[in-house]
Amino acid sequence: MFWQESDLKTEARYFNLTRVYEPTDEGAPLTLVGVNTDLIGQFPDETNLVQFLESAEIKQKIQANFDRDISLLVEQLDKTFSLNTQTDGGTITKFSFKPSRRFSYVLTCVEEDEKNCAEALNLYAQELRSIRLIATKAGFANSMKLIDSLLAADIQLSPDDLSRLNLQRNAFDQAIDIASGEIIQISEGKYFGGETVRTVDLRSYIFGLLIGLVFGIIILVQFVVTDSKIRSARSLITATSYEKYLGEATSTADSNSLQLLAAALRGSSPSEIRSIKILPVGAETVDEKFATDLARILGAQVLIVKPFAQLTAADLAPSDGAVFLLAVVKNLAKASELKQIWSVIEKSGNVVLGSALITQ
């Protein structure tokens, strides 16, 4: 069915490569000289950096390196606040929130198949490094301007304040020199996606249903033809003959089937029945109540003999006034098995009055 559909696809429609980068906090070392780095902001800030990367100019610059279209996307994951704990004395713990400078960038590339995305994200990451380096240095420079203004202002500063400001000014100067805009890749994910099988035409569904119906009919016919088990009175009559069919008996309390079977047994016997040997076909034995009730109705001895596979020559020796009744167990006995047993019983010199279909 699917082979006939010309629009079906077995390969993924697109390839997706996603990398997560975490930037280094280049302002963190300034805490060594007493600078509160939470008050230092990049220029432009982290949020606006994403807008720069999403610009058409940056994407066209990267696209120019490849001979087919690719799709680039950047997302920012930021932790807005962080929780600080401080112990005051032996028993009191203080909690406080402060702005967090921890950011992560999610760079995504989508193309037809896996060919250019890895290189495209490398270029995209380089652009991010360059923009972050400019923004970081601009943030440090703004802080340096403030310190320079304080040092040049006509205000009285203590020797300690003056020394601290000069130290911090030199620290900012060094931080600008060693800044790199570094970002670290922390994870990567690949995904081959897209719809691989398009909507199947209605004709294909009809074709599939017809084929399924044909195969179902074939299986059903094969089951019926090869099934040799006796499941109804009709199949029992077919296996033996109408004359040898004595009836059907069930163990239901309100059924008179056993009475009808007893009447059929009397009518089939040319002389008075003194003993009936019930031989199970399809099962090891039949219900003892079946034999007890039949003996009570007929006023004769009724015995359930051993299964056919366990019979000996002594068991099959003929005796005066004794006849066989083949108790064919419904849905378990096979026609071939019944014919074989019947043949052996008759050829051993015994009288088989007939067969009855027994529902256990």
C-alpha positions as a Python dict, from the first residue, in 0.01 Angstrom:
ca = {
    (1, 'M'): (0, 0, 0),
    (2, 'F'): (271, 246, 96),
    (3, 'W'): (493, 147, -197),
    (4, 'Q'): (231, 282, -436),
    (5, 'E'): (229, 626, -273),
    (6, 'S'): (464, 855, -465),
    (7, 'D'): (466, 1128, -197),
    (8, 'L'): (580, 915, 97),
    (9, 'K'): (916, 995, 256),
    (10, 'T'): (1124, 765, 472),
    (11, 'E'): (1395, 1019, 566),
    (12, 'A'): (1376, 1305, 816),
    (13, 'R'): (1267, 1640, 670),
    (14, 'Y'): (1518, 1852, 864),
    (15, 'F'): (1818, 1844, 1097),
    (16, 'N'): (1834, 2044, 1419),
    (17, 'L'): (2154, 2115, 1615),
    (18, 'T'): (2132, 2292, 1951),
    (19, 'R'): (2421, 2404, 2171),
    (20, 'V'): (2410, 2571, 2511),
    (21, 'Y'): (2688, 2817, 2602),
    (22, 'E'): (2762, 2973, 2939),
    (23, 'P'): (2972, 3295, 2945),
    (24, 'T'): (3247, 3345, 3199),
    (25, 'D'): (3182, 3617, 3458),
    (26, 'E'): (3482, 3838, 3383),
    (27, 'G'): (3381, 4093, 3645),
    (28, 'A'): (3395, 3841, 3930),
    (29, 'P'): (3773, 3890, 4003),
    (30, 'L'): (3708, 4259, 4076),
    (31, 'T'): (3553, 4157, 4408),
    (32, 'L'): (3912, 4102, 4527),
    (33, 'V'): (3961, 4479, 4534),
    (34, 'G'): (3627, 4553, 4693),
    (35, 'V'): (3420, 4621, 4380),
    (36, 'N'): (3055, 4522, 4399),
    (37, 'T'): (3028, 4345, 4063),
    (38, 'D'): (2648, 4330, 4084),
    (39, 'L'): (2648, 4704, 4010),
    (40, 'I'): (2860, 4670, 3695),
    (41, 'G'): (2654, 4633, 3383),
    (42, 'Q'): (2758, 4548, 3029),
    (43, 'F'): (2687, 4793, 2754),
    (44, 'P'): (2485, 4680, 2571),
    (45, 'D'): (2345, 4446, 2836),
    (46, 'E'): (2291, 4070, 2801),
    (47, 'T'): (1932, 4103, 2683),
    (48, 'N'): (2025, 4342, 2403),
    (49, 'L'): (2310, 4111, 2299),
    (50, 'V'): (2044, 3861, 2191),
    (51, 'Q'): (1882, 4128, 1974),
    (52, 'F'): (2217, 4193, 1805),
    (53, 'L'): (2264, 3821, 1731),
    (54, 'E'): (1909, 3797, 1596),
    (55, 'S'): (1967, 4083, 1354),
    (56, 'A'): (1952, 4016, 981),
    (57, 'E'): (2300, 4161, 938),
    (58, 'I'): (2466, 3899, 1160),
    (59, 'K'): (2268, 3612, 1008),
    (60, 'Q'): (2346, 3721, 653),
    (61, 'K'): (2715, 3743, 745),
    (62, 'I'): (2710, 3379, 858),
    (63, 'Q'): (2487, 3264, 571),
    (64, 'A'): (2742, 3400, 321),
    (65, 'N'): (2981, 3118, 419),
    (66, 'F'): (2747, 2844, 294),
    (67, 'D'): (2592, 2749, -38),
    (68, 'R'): (2244, 2672, 93),
    (69, 'D'): (1995, 2822, 337),
    (70, 'I'): (2025, 2758, 709),
    (71, 'S'): (1812, 2886, 995),
    (72, 'L'): (1974, 3033, 1306),
    (73, 'L'): (1809, 3108, 1639),
    (74, 'V'): (1942, 3233, 1973),
    (75, 'E'): (1766, 3226, 2310),
    (76, 'Q'): (1881, 3356, 2645),
    (77, 'L'): (1839, 3169, 2973),
    (78, 'D'): (1895, 3398, 3267),
    (79, 'K'): (1875, 3350, 3640),
    (80, 'T'): (1723, 3677, 3760),
    (81, 'F'): (1794, 3640, 4133),
    (82, 'S'): (2026, 3440, 4355),
    (83, 'L'): (1981, 3359, 4725),
    (84, 'N'): (2248, 3456, 4976),
    (85, 'T'): (2271, 3324, 5332),
    (86, 'Q'): (2460, 3488, 5615),
    (87, 'T'): (2499, 3367, 5973),
    (88, 'D'): (2479, 3632, 6244),
    (89, 'G'): (2611, 3479, 6562),
    (90, 'G'): (2555, 3117, 6649),
    (91, 'T'): (2183, 3088, 6592),
    (92, 'I'): (2056, 3355, 6353),
    (93, 'T'): (2073, 3304, 5976),
    (94, 'K'): (1987, 3586, 5738),
    (95, 'F'): (1864, 3537, 5382),
    (96, 'S'): (1881, 3794, 5106),
    (97, 'F'): (1818, 3811, 4732),
    (98, 'K'): (2042, 3989, 4485),
    (99, 'P'): (2047, 4025, 4107),
    (100, 'S'): (2230, 3740, 3937),
    (101, 'R'): (2469, 3781, 3644),
    (102, 'R'): (2453, 3416, 3543),
    (103, 'F'): (2338, 3383, 3184),
    (104, 'S'): (2328, 3103, 2932),
    (105, 'Y'): (2276, 3120, 2557),
    (106, 'V'): (2099, 2856, 2350),
    (107, 'L'): (2212, 2861, 1986),
    (108, 'T'): (2009, 2658, 1738),
    (109, 'C'): (2067, 2578, 1371),
    (110, 'V'): (1819, 2410, 1138),
    (111, 'E'): (1894, 2284, 787),
    (112, 'E'): (1783, 2014, 544),
    (113, 'D'): (2039, 1758, 662),
    (114, 'E'): (2350, 1746, 879),
    (115, 'K'): (2606, 1936, 675),
    (116, 'N'): (2670, 2298, 777),
    (117, 'C'): (2510, 2344, 1119),
    (118, 'A'): (2819, 2263, 1327),
    (119, 'E'): (3030, 2519, 1139),
    (120, 'A'): (2745, 2773, 1141),
    (121, 'L'): (2713, 2753, 1519),
    (122, 'N'): (3089, 2792, 1555),
    (123, 'L'): (3066, 3118, 1358),
    (124, 'Y'): (2760, 3223, 1555),
    (125, 'A'): (2948, 3162, 1882),
    (126, 'Q'): (3239, 3373, 1753),
    (127, 'E'): (3000, 3661, 1687),
    (128, 'L'): (2865, 3623, 2040),
    (129, 'R'): (3217, 3635, 2184),
    (130, 'S'): (3300, 3949, 1988),
    (131, 'I'): (2985, 4131, 2094),
    (132, 'R'): (3025, 4024, 2459),
    (133, 'L'): (3389, 4142, 2460),
    (134, 'I'): (3288, 4486, 2339),
    (135, 'A'): (3002, 4503, 2590),
    (136, 'T'): (3220, 4386, 2881),
    (137, 'K'): (3494, 4639, 2813),
    (138, 'A'): (3234, 4914, 2774),
    (139, 'G'): (3088, 4827, 3115),
    (140, 'F'): (3431, 4835, 3279),
    (141, 'A'): (3512, 5164, 3104),
    (142, 'N'): (3198, 5325, 3241),
    (143, 'S'): (3302, 5229, 3594),
    (144, 'M'): (3652, 5371, 3530),
    (145, 'K'): (3499, 5704, 3422),
    (146, 'L'): (3317, 5728, 3754),
    (147, 'I'): (3636, 5657, 3950),
    (148, 'D'): (3829, 5914, 3740),
    (149, 'S'): (3556, 6171, 3809),
    (150, 'L'): (3579, 6107, 4183),
    (151, 'L'): (3958, 6139, 4180),
    (152, 'A'): (3946, 6462, 3980),
    (153, 'A'): (3663, 6616, 4179),
    (154, 'D'): (3735, 6881, 4441),
    (155, 'I'): (3630, 6669, 4735),
    (156, 'Q'): (3810, 6569, 5048),
    (157, 'L'): (3901, 6198, 5039),
    (158, 'S'): (4069, 6014, 5319),
    (159, 'P'): (4401, 5847, 5241),
    (160, 'D'): (4229, 5507, 5267),
    (161, 'D'): (3950, 5605, 5023),
    (162, 'L'): (4202, 5754, 4783),
    (163, 'S'): (4416, 5442, 4796),
    (164, 'R'): (4113, 5217, 4744),
    (165, 'L'): (3989, 5418, 4443),
    (166, 'N'): (4332, 5411, 4280),
    (167, 'L'): (4355, 5038, 4338),
    (168, 'Q'): (4011, 4981, 4188),
    (169, 'R'): (4092, 5211, 3895),
    (170, 'N'): (4403, 5006, 3817),
    (171, 'A'): (4203, 4682, 3858),
    (172, 'F'): (3950, 4800, 3599),
    (173, 'D'): (4234, 4895, 3368),
    (174, 'Q'): (4381, 4545, 3397),
    (175, 'A'): (4037, 4382, 3361),
    (176, 'I'): (3986, 4559, 3028),
    (177, 'D'): (4323, 4433, 2905),
    (178, 'I'): (4259, 4067, 2994),
    (179, 'A'): (3890, 4056, 2899),
    (180, 'S'): (3817, 3794, 2628),
    (181, 'G'): (3439, 3761, 2605),
    (182, 'E'): (3489, 3387, 2654),
    (183, 'I'): (3188, 3152, 2643),
    (184, 'I'): (3199, 2779, 2723),
    (185, 'Q'): (2988, 2514, 2549),
    (186, 'I'): (2815, 2306, 2817),
    (187, 'S'): (2584, 2083, 2610),
    (188, 'E'): (2487, 1981, 2256),
    (189, 'G'): (2179, 1811, 2117),
    (190, 'K'): (2095, 1674, 1772),
    (191, 'Y'): (1750, 1601, 1636),
    (192, 'F'): (1639, 1458, 1303),
    (193, 'G'): (1278, 1562, 1276),
    (194, 'G'): (984, 1642, 1061),
    (195, 'E'): (700, 1444, 918),
    (196, 'T'): (833, 1133, 746),
    (197, 'V'): (508, 1001, 603),
    (198, 'R'): (254, 1233, 449),
    (199, 'T'): (-120, 1182, 467),
    (200, 'V'): (-215, 861, 287),
    (201, 'D'): (-468, 893, 8),
    (202, 'L'): (-819, 752, 64),
    (203, 'R'): (-761, 500, -217),
    (204, 'S'): (-473, 351, -18),
    (205, 'Y'): (-696, 301, 286),
    (206, 'I'): (-960, 129, 70),
    (207, 'F'): (-692, -86, -91),
    (208, 'G'): (-555, -182, 253),
    (209, 'L'): (-902, -271, 383),
    (210, 'L'): (-975, -491, 80),
    (211, 'I'): (-644, -673, 113),
    (212, 'G'): (-706, -723, 486),
    (213, 'L'): (-1056, -856, 413),
    (214, 'V'): (-926, -1102, 153),
    (215, 'F'): (-655, -1233, 386),
    (216, 'G'): (-908, -1260, 669),
    (217, 'I'): (-1142, -1469, 453),
    (218, 'I'): (-854, -1693, 344),
    (219, 'I'): (-751, -1752, 705),
    (220, 'L'): (-1111, -1825, 805),
    (221, 'V'): (-1159, -2072, 520),
    (222, 'Q'): (-833, -2246, 603),
    (223, 'F'): (-938, -2273, 967),
    (224, 'V'): (-1276, -2422, 875),
    (225, 'V'): (-1129, -2668, 623),
    (226, 'T'): (-849, -2793, 844),
    (227, 'D'): (-1046, -2801, 1168),
    (228, 'S'): (-1134, -3168, 1231),
    (229, 'K'): (-1275, -3131, 1581),
    (230, 'I'): (-1638, -3223, 1641),
    (231, 'R'): (-1816, -2905, 1746),
    (232, 'S'): (-2181, -2985, 1667),
    (233, 'A'): (-2429, -3269, 1617),
    (234, 'R'): (-2403, -3217, 1244),
    (235, 'S'): (-2026, -3277, 1241),
    (236, 'L'): (-2078, -3590, 1457),
    (237, 'I'): (-2338, -3730, 1214),
    (238, 'T'): (-2099, -3656, 925),
    (239, 'A'): (-1819, -3844, 1100),
    (240, 'T'): (-2033, -4156, 1168),
    (241, 'S'): (-2387, -4180, 1032),
    (242, 'Y'): (-2735, -4063, 1117),
    (243, 'E'): (-2835, -4411, 1231),
    (244, 'K'): (-2549, -4430, 1481),
    (245, 'Y'): (-2613, -4084, 1625),
    (246, 'L'): (-2796, -4125, 1957),
    (247, 'G'): (-2829, -3765, 2067),
    (248, 'E'): (-2667, -3491, 2268),
    (249, 'A'): (-2642, -3479, 2645),
    (250, 'T'): (-2550, -3194, 2879),
    (251, 'S'): (-2489, -3177, 3250),
    (252, 'T'): (-2746, -2900, 3301),
    (253, 'A'): (-2988, -2989, 3578),
    (254, 'D'): (-3305, -2872, 3396),
    (255, 'S'): (-3219, -3050, 3070),
    (256, 'N'): (-3404, -3369, 2960),
    (257, 'S'): (-3129, -3459, 2713),
    (258, 'L'): (-3024, -3757, 2925),
    (259, 'Q'): (-3381, -3894, 2913),
    (260, 'L'): (-3381, -3867, 2532),
    (261, 'L'): (-3040, -4033, 2513),
    (262, 'A'): (-3163, -4322, 2731),
    (263, 'A'): (-3465, -4370, 2503),
    (264, 'A'): (-3239, -4374, 2197),
    (265, 'L'): (-3018, -4636, 2360),
    (266, 'R'): (-3318, -4866, 2427),
    (267, 'G'): (-3439, -4827, 2071),
    (268, 'S'): (-3099, -4902, 1922),
    (269, 'S'): (-3040, -5223, 2116),
    (270, 'P'): (-3190, -5543, 1964),
    (271, 'S'): (-3219, -5699, 2311),
    (272, 'E'): (-3240, -5591, 2671),
    (273, 'I'): (-2946, -5382, 2785),
    (274, 'R'): (-2778, -5522, 3093),
    (275, 'S'): (-2447, -5333, 3088),
    (276, 'I'): (-2326, -5020, 2908),
    (277, 'K'): (-1960, -4932, 2878),
    (278, 'I'): (-1909, -4560, 2821),
    (279, 'L'): (-1585, -4486, 2635),
    (280, 'P'): (-1480, -4116, 2640),
    (281, 'V'): (-1354, -3970, 2309),
    (282, 'G'): (-1157, -3646, 2326),
    (283, 'A'): (-1114, -3648, 2704),
    (284, 'E'): (-971, -3869, 2976),
    (285, 'T'): (-1314, -3927, 3130),
    (286, 'V'): (-1666, -3791, 3159),
    (287, 'D'): (-1870, -3678, 3458),
    (288, 'E'): (-1950, -3965, 3697),
    (289, 'K'): (-2298, -3814, 3742),
    (290, 'F'): (-2363, -3879, 3374),
    (291, 'A'): (-2310, -4253, 3425),
    (292, 'T'): (-2505, -4262, 3754),
    (293, 'D'): (-2812, -4087, 3612),
    (294, 'L'): (-2807, -4299, 3296),
    (295, 'A'): (-2793, -4620, 3505),
    (296, 'R'): (-3087, -4503, 3716),
    (297, 'I'): (-3302, -4427, 3408),
    (298, 'L'): (-3223, -4752, 3222),
    (299, 'G'): (-3203, -4980, 3524),
    (300, 'A'): (-2880, -5123, 3393),
    (301, 'Q'): (-2516, -5123, 3491),
    (302, 'V'): (-2328, -4825, 3343),
    (303, 'L'): (-1949, -4811, 3363),
    (304, 'I'): (-1701, -4548, 3242),
    (305, 'V'): (-1404, -4736, 3099),
    (306, 'K'): (-1046, -4617, 3079),
    (307, 'P'): (-932, -4383, 2799),
    (308, 'F'): (-879, -4555, 2466),
    (309, 'A'): (-500, -4517, 2483),
    (310, 'Q'): (-494, -4718, 2808),
    (311, 'L'): (-719, -5007, 2703),
    (312, 'T'): (-578, -5359, 2697),
    (313, 'A'): (-691, -5671, 2512),
    (314, 'A'): (-860, -5790, 2831),
    (315, 'D'): (-1061, -5466, 2852),
    (316, 'L'): (-1184, -5518, 2496),
    (317, 'A'): (-1291, -5882, 2546),
    (318, 'P'): (-1666, -5916, 2452),
    (319, 'S'): (-1913, -6002, 2727),
    (320, 'D'): (-2277, -6105, 2704),
    (321, 'G'): (-2527, -5821, 2725),
    (322, 'A'): (-2259, -5550, 2736),
    (323, 'V'): (-2256, -5275, 2474),
    (324, 'F'): (-2039, -4970, 2411),
    (325, 'L'): (-2150, -4606, 2401),
    (326, 'L'): (-1893, -4364, 2260),
    (327, 'A'): (-1919, -4039, 2457),
    (328, 'V'): (-1783, -3777, 2214),
    (329, 'V'): (-1679, -3466, 2410),
    (330, 'K'): (-1785, -3152, 2224),
    (331, 'N'): (-1507, -2923, 2090),
    (332, 'L'): (-1236, -3168, 2203),
    (333, 'A'): (-1284, -3493, 2008),
    (334, 'K'): (-1156, -3525, 1651),
    (335, 'A'): (-1339, -3704, 1372),
    (336, 'S'): (-1035, -3914, 1282),
    (337, 'E'): (-993, -4018, 1646),
    (338, 'L'): (-1360, -4119, 1669),
    (339, 'K'): (-1343, -4335, 1354),
    (340, 'Q'): (-1028, -4511, 1474),
    (341, 'I'): (-1179, -4596, 1816),
    (342, 'W'): (-1505, -4712, 1660),
    (343, 'S'): (-1321, -4941, 1422),
    (344, 'V'): (-1111, -5101, 1696),
    (345, 'I'): (-1410, -5159, 1928),
    (346, 'E'): (-1619, -5328, 1657),
    (347, 'K'): (-1331, -5540, 1523),
    (348, 'S'): (-1265, -5667, 1875),
    (349, 'G'): (-1611, -5827, 1867),
    (350, 'N'): (-1798, -5572, 2074),
    (351, 'V'): (-2127, -5403, 1992),
    (352, 'V'): (-2123, -5026, 1954),
    (353, 'L'): (-2475, -4894, 1991),
    (354, 'G'): (-2371, -4550, 1870),
    (355, 'S'): (-2226, -4220, 1973),
    (356, 'A'): (-2355, -3927, 2176),
    (357, 'L'): (-2231, -3569, 2181),
    (358, 'I'): (-2144, -3478, 2541),
    (359, 'T'): (-2111, -3120, 2663),
    (360, 'Q'): (-1896, -3113, 2976),
}
